[in-house]
Amino acid sequence: MNRTHNNGQLRIENIGEVVELKGWVAKKRNLGSLVFIDLRDRYGITQIILNESMEELGREIKNEFILHVVGKVIERTSKNPNMPTGDIEIEAHAINIINTANVTPLIIADETDALEETRLAYRYLDLRRPVLQKKLMLRHEITKSVRRYLDDLDFVDVETPVFNKSTPEGARDFLVPSRVHPGQFYALPQSPQLFKQLLMVAGFEKYYQIAKCFRDEDLRADRQIEFTQVDVEMSFMSTDEILSIGEGLMSKIMKDVKGIDLELPLPRLTWHESMERFGIDKPDTRFGLELVNLNETVKDVDFMVFKNALDNNGYVKGINVIGQAGNYSRKALDKLTDIAKTYKAKGLAWLKVENGVATGPIAKFFDEQQMTRLLHKMEANDNDLLLFVGDPSYDVVCDSLAALRNHLGKELSLYDPETYAFLWVVDFPMFEYDQETARYYAKHHPFTRPLDDHIDLIESDPANCLADAYDIVLNGFELGGGSQRIYEQSLQERAFKALGFSEEQIKEQFGFFVDAFQYGTPPHGGFALGLDRIAMLLTGSDSLRDVIAFPKNASATCPMSKAPGDVSVEQLEELGICIKGDHHE
């Protein structure tokens, strides 16, 4: 039962060798007197020939049977240049069926016709597909690269607790009831934030962890309720030094995994500049279509949508879709309008520039001077399509135009999907105001340090207080981010109070953390990168589910294990839990 080679290993120089292979039957072709079998393992595929003496055995063998093959390497008469082993095949001398298999509910090949729900229900079969195995192997290469880089920089890998105390801010916690302490709950970590900062208090200076994190939030293609992040924290380093380590890590990953040399340092945009130019704080910079602020340009235009926006201290912005006026029918423009409305815009105004004249529903609201001013500001030329959104809300204008920009970038193929455009977005707002609750929330988390010259704005002008915080962005996706942390007890208490926490709430929810600041806390900061998201982008996947071995579906359930599921009445009673409306009752 030995295996001399794997199924991706043999080449033309192995001709004449007697070898032993093992693997799954990927495909069987019966050509009368000869039977050809593609034998698959994680390394590749080797073609096996069964001669006439094995005719009965050949009929017995089915797809996904596991075989042990002994045979001689011979040169193929009809070579396959698309296979690494395509120059050779194995003339079988003996075949042992190690195990049989039922007919599988999905085609086990790179291309399969199975729906995602079927694939997830039979994930162990789905994972036999070479395309998924390659993606998980690449993810493994990413984690190896991370560890090598940080180990070489003298970082220490430290595990932090999974069962912790529930703290506010951010997404909802997953709660775990305590049997030993009835009525009390642990929370699964949304990140190791508090503990990695406490490791800086403890004097470790350089920490990292490839950490499992949990957030009870709605799923989408680039989000899972359990995910993995590369968590990094360090003491006594400036923001420039931290960013240098972060981009050096991404450079190492790109070189090791993709063979690509990143040009360092990476570009940096302030949060404000990113919002003004792209309408979003995670811009895809592989293409143009930048937003243009038109408040001054259209302030005297008698178009009700623009007037309403500006009269209510709002904004009017536009984008120039260069050379596309002739390619967008009214129906296509209605589709763009629907996208804008999805992001709460009242509508989408547009103009087409043809033969030096701007036409469209809003053209009648502009006199000649106003139109000339607008076209100049938009840098418009013949055959350009101009799109505009006006609204009293800055967020609505930015969100809708950013969504349109990303949609058009993809629809018009304005970028090479094989390129990687990294950048840092820096100087985020420290707080964001919520109209419904009439209070400020932390833009990142309540331990983020303000910029040194913005510390006094915490109380006097929180809306304009900027944080020493940063995100790293790739092709329109936030890969991760971090900040310098507050390390003085007095400043941390000021930040908590700005967020509406009372003394009692601070002590109850963060007491152990704040207490630690009394014993000599070093200046410190760090970042966290989404490992799943990095793997998704570097494998060219459309979903995180393709780079996680056993993911949840869009409903946060596992079609294979059927999690989450019911538990017995006895288990609930042991935990002192009564489920309202429970069918157990």
C-alpha positions in Angstrom: 0.0 0.0 0.0 2.9 2.4 -0.7 2.7 5.5 -2.8 5.8 6.4 -4.7 4.5 9.6 -6.3 1.6 12.0 -6.1 -0.7 12.6 -9.1 0.8 15.9 -10.1 4.5 14.8 -10.0 5.4 12.5 -12.9 7.0 13.9 -16.1 8.6 12.7 -19.3 11.9 11.9 -17.5 10.0 9.3 -15.4 9.3 7.1 -18.5 10.1 3.5 -17.8 9.7 3.7 -14.0 7.3 1.4 -12.2 5.2 3.6 -9.8 2.4 3.3 -7.3 -0.2 6.0 -7.2 -3.3 6.6 -5.0 -6.3 8.8 -5.5 -9.9 9.4 -6.5 -11.3 8.6 -9.9 -12.0 12.0 -11.4 -13.2 10.7 -14.8 -13.5 7.4 -16.6 -13.5 7.0 -20.4 -14.3 3.6 -22.0 -12.9 3.2 -25.5 -13.8 -0.4 -26.0 -10.7 -2.5 -25.4 -9.1 0.3 -23.4 -10.3 2.2 -20.4 -8.8 5.5 -19.4 -9.0 6.8 -15.8 -8.0 10.3 -14.6 -6.7 9.7 -11.0 -6.9 12.8 -8.8 -5.3 13.8 -5.5 -4.6 17.3 -4.1 -1.5 17.6 -6.2 -3.0 17.0 -9.7 -4.2 14.3 -12.1 -2.5 11.4 -13.8 -4.0 9.4 -16.6 -4.2 5.6 -16.1 -4.7 3.0 -18.9 -6.4 -0.3 -18.2 -5.8 -2.9 -20.9 -8.1 -5.7 -22.0 -7.2 -8.0 -19.1 -8.7 -5.5 -16.7 -12.0 -5.1 -18.7 -14.1 -6.5 -15.8 -12.4 -4.3 -13.2 -12.8 -1.3 -15.5 -16.6 -1.8 -15.6 -16.7 -2.0 -11.8 -14.7 1.3 -11.2 -16.9 4.4 -10.9 -16.2 8.1 -10.4 -14.9 9.0 -6.9 -13.8 5.4 -6.2 -10.4 5.5 -4.4 -7.8 3.4 -6.2 -4.3 2.1 -5.6 -2.6 1.8 -9.0 0.7 0.0 -9.8 2.0 0.6 -13.3 4.7 1.7 -15.7 5.2 5.3 -16.8 4.9 5.5 -20.6 4.8 8.4 -23.1 1.4 9.5 -24.2 0.7 9.3 -27.9 -1.8 12.2 -27.6 -0.2 14.7 -25.3 -2.3 17.2 -23.2 -0.4 20.5 -22.9 -3.0 21.8 -20.4 -2.0 19.2 -17.8 1.4 19.2 -16.0 1.4 15.4 -16.3 0.1 15.6 -19.9 3.2 14.1 -21.5 2.8 10.7 -19.8 0.3 8.1 -18.6 0.5 5.0 -16.5 0.1 1.6 -18.0 -1.6 -0.2 -15.1 -0.3 -3.6 -14.0 -2.5 -3.9 -10.9 -5.3 -1.9 -9.4 -6.8 -2.2 -6.0 -10.1 -0.6 -5.1 -9.4 1.0 -1.7 -13.0 2.3 -1.3 -16.1 2.7 -3.3 -18.4 5.8 -3.6 -22.0 6.6 -4.3 -22.9 8.8 -7.2 -22.2 12.3 -6.0 -24.8 15.0 -5.9 -22.5 17.5 -7.7 -19.9 17.4 -10.4 -16.5 17.3 -8.8 -14.5 19.5 -11.2 -13.5 23.1 -11.5 -16.8 23.8 -13.3 -19.8 22.4 -11.6 -23.5 22.9 -12.2 -24.5 22.6 -8.5 -26.2 25.5 -6.8 -24.3 27.0 -3.9 -26.7 25.5 -1.3 -26.0 22.0 -2.6 -22.3 22.7 -2.7 -22.4 23.8 1.0 -24.6 20.9 2.0 -21.9 18.5 0.6 -19.0 20.8 1.4 -16.6 17.8 1.9 -17.3 16.9 -1.8 -17.2 20.5 -3.0 -13.8 20.8 -1.4 -12.5 18.0 -3.6 -12.8 20.3 -6.6 -9.3 21.4 -7.6 -10.3 25.0 -7.9 -11.3 25.2 -4.2 -8.3 23.2 -3.0 -6.0 25.7 -4.8 -7.8 28.6 -3.1 -7.4 27.1 0.3 -3.7 26.3 -0.5 -3.2 29.9 -1.4 -4.7 30.9 1.9 -2.3 28.7 3.6 0.6 30.4 1.8 -0.7 33.7 3.0 -0.7 32.6 6.6 2.9 31.2 6.2 4.0 34.5 4.8 2.4 36.5 7.6 4.1 34.3 10.3 7.6 34.5 8.6 7.4 38.3 8.2 6.3 39.0 11.8 8.5 36.4 13.4 11.5 38.0 11.6 10.6 41.3 13.1 10.6 39.9 16.6 6.8 39.8 17.1 5.5 37.3 19.6 2.4 35.1 18.8 0.1 35.2 21.9 -3.4 33.7 22.1 -6.1 35.8 23.8 -9.3 34.5 25.4 -12.3 33.4 23.4 -14.7 33.6 26.3 -14.9 37.2 27.5 -17.2 39.9 29.0 -19.7 41.5 26.7 -18.8 45.2 26.0 -20.7 47.7 23.9 -19.9 49.4 20.6 -19.4 47.8 17.2 -21.5 44.8 16.1 -23.7 42.6 18.3 -21.9 40.1 20.4 -22.5 36.3 20.3 -23.4 35.4 23.8 -22.5 32.1 25.6 -24.5 31.2 28.8 -22.6 30.2 31.8 -23.7 27.0 33.6 -21.6 27.7 36.7 -22.9 31.3 36.9 -26.6 31.1 36.1 -28.0 34.1 34.3 -24.6 35.4 33.3 -23.0 35.2 29.9 -19.7 35.2 28.2 -19.2 37.0 24.8 -17.2 35.7 21.9 -14.6 38.2 20.8 -15.4 40.6 18.0 -11.7 41.2 18.0 -8.8 40.8 20.6 -8.8 44.6 21.0 -8.8 44.9 24.8 -6.4 42.0 25.4 -3.8 43.0 22.8 -3.7 46.5 24.4 -3.3 44.8 27.8 -0.4 42.8 26.4 1.3 46.2 25.6 0.6 47.2 29.3 2.3 43.9 30.2 5.4 44.9 28.3 5.4 42.5 25.3 6.0 45.4 22.9 5.3 43.4 19.7 2.3 41.1 19.6 0.5 39.3 16.8 -2.1 36.6 16.5 -4.0 35.0 13.7 -7.2 35.3 15.6 -10.8 33.9 15.2 -13.4 36.7 15.6 -17.1 36.7 15.9 -19.8 39.3 15.0 -23.5 38.8 15.0 -24.2 40.8 11.9 -26.0 40.3 8.6 -24.0 38.5 6.0 -23.0 39.5 2.5 -20.4 38.2 0.0 -17.4 39.7 1.9 -18.7 39.1 5.4 -19.1 36.0 7.7 -20.3 35.8 11.3 -17.0 34.1 12.2 -13.9 35.3 10.5 -10.1 35.4 10.9 -7.9 38.4 11.2 -4.2 39.0 11.4 -4.0 41.0 14.6 -0.9 43.1 15.3 0.0 45.5 18.1 3.2 47.3 19.1 4.5 49.8 21.6 6.7 52.9 21.3 6.1 53.3 17.5 5.0 56.3 15.5 2.1 56.1 13.1 4.6 56.1 10.2 6.4 53.2 11.7 3.2 51.2 12.2 2.1 51.9 8.6 5.5 50.9 7.3 5.2 47.5 9.1 1.7 47.0 7.8 2.5 47.7 4.2 5.7 45.7 4.5 3.5 42.8 5.6 1.3 43.2 2.5 4.3 43.5 0.3 5.7 40.3 1.7 2.4 38.5 1.1 2.1 39.8 -2.5 5.7 38.7 -3.3 5.4 35.3 -1.7 1.9 34.4 -3.0 1.6 36.3 -6.3 5.2 37.1 -7.2 4.3 40.8 -7.4 6.6 43.5 -6.1 4.6 46.4 -4.4 6.0 49.9 -4.8 6.4 51.2 -1.3 5.5 53.4 0.5 1.8 52.9 -0.5 -0.2 56.0 -1.4 -2.1 57.8 1.4 -5.4 59.7 1.2 -7.0 61.4 4.1 -10.5 60.3 4.9 -11.9 63.7 3.8 -10.0 63.6 0.5 -11.2 60.0 -0.2 -14.8 61.0 0.5 -14.6 64.1 -1.7 -13.0 62.3 -4.6 -14.6 58.9 -4.5 -17.6 59.2 -2.1 -16.3 56.3 0.0 -13.6 55.6 2.5 -12.5 52.4 0.7 -12.0 53.7 -2.9 -11.1 51.6 -5.9 -8.3 53.6 -7.4 -7.8 51.5 -10.5 -10.0 53.8 -12.5 -11.1 57.5 -12.6 -14.7 58.7 -12.5 -13.9 60.9 -9.6 -16.7 62.9 -7.9 -16.8 66.7 -8.6 -18.2 69.0 -5.9 -20.6 71.4 -7.7 -22.0 73.5 -4.8 -20.4 76.7 -6.0 -21.0 75.9 -9.7 -24.8 75.4 -9.4 -25.6 77.6 -6.5 -27.7 80.0 -8.8 -29.3 77.3 -10.9 -33.1 77.2 -10.6 -33.4 73.4 -10.5 -35.5 72.4 -7.4 -33.4 69.3 -6.5 -30.2 71.3 -6.4 -31.8 74.3 -4.7 -33.3 72.0 -2.0 -30.0 70.4 -1.3 -28.1 73.7 -1.1 -30.8 75.5 0.9 -30.5 72.8 3.5 -26.7 72.9 3.8 -26.4 69.9 1.5 -24.4 69.0 -1.5 -24.5 68.5 -5.2 -21.8 66.3 -6.8 -21.4 64.8 -10.2 -19.3 62.3 -12.2 -18.2 62.5 -15.8 -18.6 59.1 -17.6 -16.2 60.0 -20.4 -17.2 58.9 -23.9 -20.3 57.1 -22.9 -23.2 59.4 -23.9 -24.1 57.3 -26.9 -24.0 54.0 -25.0 -26.6 54.8 -22.4 -30.3 54.7 -23.5 -33.1 56.0 -21.4 -33.7 52.5 -20.1 -30.0 52.1 -19.1 -30.1 55.5 -17.4 -33.2 54.4 -15.5 -31.2 51.4 -14.2 -28.5 53.8 -13.0 -31.2 55.9 -11.3 -32.5 52.8 -9.5 -29.0 52.2 -8.1 -28.8 55.7 -6.8 -32.2 55.4 -5.2 -31.1 52.2 -3.4 -28.7 54.5 -1.5 -31.6 57.0 -0.6 -31.0 59.5 -3.4 -34.2 61.1 -4.6 -33.2 60.5 -8.2 -30.3 60.9 -10.7 -30.0 63.9 -12.9 -28.1 63.6 -16.1 -26.8 65.4 -19.2 -25.3 64.1 -22.5 -22.8 66.3 -24.3 -23.1 65.9 -28.1 -21.8 68.3 -30.8 -20.9 70.8 -28.1 -24.4 70.9 -26.7 -25.6 69.4 -23.4 -29.0 67.8 -23.6 -31.1 66.1 -21.0 -34.1 66.6 -18.7 -32.3 69.2 -16.5 -30.7 71.2 -19.4 -33.7 73.6 -19.5 -32.8 74.8 -16.0 -29.4 76.2 -17.0 -28.8 79.4 -18.9 -25.9 79.6 -21.3 -23.4 81.0 -18.8 -24.4 78.4 -16.1 -24.1 75.6 -18.5 -20.7 76.7 -19.7 -19.6 76.9 -16.1 -20.9 73.4 -15.4 -19.3 71.8 -18.4 -16.0 73.5 -17.6 -16.1 72.3 -14.0 -16.9 68.7 -15.1 -14.2 68.8 -17.8 -16.8 67.7 -20.2 -16.3 67.0 -23.9 -18.4 65.6 -26.7 -20.0 62.2 -26.0 -19.5 62.5 -22.3 -22.3 61.4 -19.9 -22.7 63.6 -16.8 -24.4 62.2 -13.7 -25.5 64.3 -10.7 -26.9 63.8 -7.3 -28.1 66.5 -4.9 -29.3 66.0 -1.4 -29.3 67.7 2.0 -27.4 64.7 3.3 -23.7 64.4 2.5 -23.8 60.7 3.1 -26.6 60.2 0.6 -24.8 62.1 -2.1 -21.5 60.2 -1.5 -23.0 56.8 -1.0 -25.1 56.9 -4.2 -22.4 58.3 -6.4 -19.8 55.9 -5.0 -22.1 53.0 -5.8 -22.7 54.3 -9.3 -19.0 54.8 -9.7 -18.2 51.2 -8.7 -21.0 49.8 -10.9 -19.8 51.8 -13.9 -16.2 50.8 -13.3 -17.1 47.1 -13.6 -19.8 47.5 -16.3 -17.5 49.5 -18.6 -14.4 47.4 -17.8 -12.5 50.5 -16.7 -9.8 48.5 -14.9 -7.7 45.4 -15.3 -9.0 42.8 -12.8 -5.4 41.4 -12.5 -4.1 44.7 -11.1 -3.8 45.5 -7.3 -4.2 49.1 -6.2 -3.3 49.4 -2.5 -3.6 52.6 -0.4 -3.9 53.9 3.1 -6.8 56.0 4.1 -5.8 58.1 7.2 -7.1 60.7 9.6 -10.6 59.3 10.1 -13.2 61.2 12.1 -13.0 60.0 15.7 -16.8 60.2 16.2 -19.9 59.8 14.1 -23.3 61.2 15.1 -26.5 59.1 15.0 -29.6 61.2 14.5 -32.0 58.5 15.9 -30.2 58.2 19.3 -29.0 61.8 19.3 -25.5 60.8 20.4 -22.0 60.2 19.1 -20.5 56.8 18.5 -16.9 55.8 18.0 -16.1 55.7 14.2 -13.6 52.8 14.9 -13.7 51.9 18.6 -13.6 53.9 21.9 -9.9 53.3 22.4 -8.8 55.1 19.3 -6.5 58.1 20.0 -7.3 61.5 18.5 -4.6 63.4 16.5 -2.5 65.2 19.0 -3.7 68.7 17.9 -7.3 67.5 18.0 -7.4 66.2 21.6 -9.3 69.2 23.0 -11.9 68.9 20.2 -13.2 65.8 22.0 -15.4 68.0 24.1 -15.5 71.3 22.2 -16.1 70.0 18.6 -16.5 66.3 18.4 -17.9 66.4 14.9 -14.6 67.7 13.6 -12.3 65.7 15.9 -10.0 63.5 13.8 -8.5 60.3 15.0 -5.0 58.9 14.4 -6.7 56.0 12.6 -6.0 54.4 9.3 -7.4 51.7 7.0 -5.6 49.7 4.3 -7.6 49.4 1.1 -7.3 47.1 -1.9 -9.4 47.5 -5.1 -12.3 49.0 -3.3 -12.2 46.6 -0.3 -11.1 47.4 3.2 -8.5 44.9 4.1 -8.2 46.1 7.6 -7.2 49.0 9.7 -6.0 50.3 13.1 -5.0 53.3 15.0 -2.8 54.7 17.7 -4.5 53.9 21.0 -5.3 56.1 24.0 -2.8 55.2 26.7 -3.6 57.9 29.4 -6.3 57.1 31.9 -7.6 60.7 31.9 -7.9 60.9 28.1 -9.6 57.5 27.9 -12.2 58.7 30.4 -12.8 61.9 28.4 -13.3 59.7 25.3 -15.8 57.5 27.1 -17.7 60.5 28.4 -17.9 62.0 24.9 -19.5 58.7 23.8 -22.2 59.1 26.5 -20.8 56.6 29.1 -21.5 57.3 32.7 -18.9 56.7 35.5 -20.9 53.6 36.5 -21.0 52.3 32.9 -17.3 52.8 32.4 -16.5 50.9 35.7 -19.0 48.1 34.9 -18.1 47.5 31.3 -14.4 48.6 31.1 -13.3 48.7 34.7 -10.5 46.1 34.4 -9.2 47.8 31.3 -9.2 51.3 32.6 -7.6 50.2 35.9 -4.7 48.8 34.0 -3.9 52.3 32.7 -2.8 53.3 36.3 0.3 51.1 36.2 2.5 52.5 33.4 0.9 52.1 30.0 3.2 52.7 27.0 2.2 54.5 23.9 1.0 51.8 21.5 -0.9 51.2 18.4 -1.5 48.5 15.8 -3.7 47.1 13.1 -5.8 44.1 12.0 -6.1 42.6 8.5 -8.9 40.4 7.4 -7.3 37.2 6.4 -10.4 35.8 4.7 -10.8 39.0 2.6 -7.1 39.0 1.6 -7.5 35.4 0.4 -10.7 36.3 -1.4 -9.1 39.1 -3.4 -5.8 37.2 -4.2 -7.7 34.2 -5.4 -10.1 36.3 -7.6 -13.1 34.9 -5.7 -16.5 36.6 -5.6 -17.2 35.5 -2.0 -15.5 34.8 1.3 -17.2 31.4 1.2 -14.8 30.2 -1.5 -11.8 30.7 0.8 -13.3 29.4 4.1 -13.3 25.6 4.4 -16.7 25.3 6.1 -18.5 28.7 5.8 -22.1 29.7 6.7 -24.5 30.7 3.9 -26.2 34.0 3.5 -28.7 33.1 6.2 -25.9 32.4 8.7 -26.6 28.7 8.7 -24.5 25.7 7.7 -26.4 23.5 5.2 -24.0 20.6 5.9 -24.2 20.4 9.7 -27.6 22.2 10.0 -26.1 24.6 12.6 -27.6 26.4 14.4 -29.9 23.8 15.8 -32.2 23.0 18.7 -30.9 21.7 22.0 -32.6 19.5 24.5 -34.9 20.8 27.3 -32.4 19.3 29.7 -29.5 21.4 28.4 -31.6 24.5 28.6 -32.7 23.8 32.1 -29.1 23.1 33.2 -28.3 26.6 31.9 -31.3 28.2 33.5 -32.6 29.3 30.1 -36.3 29.5 29.1 -36.9 30.2 25.4 -39.9 32.5 24.8 -42.4 30.8 22.6 -40.2 27.7 22.6 -41.8 24.6 21.0 -40.3 22.6 23.9 -42.8 24.1 26.3 
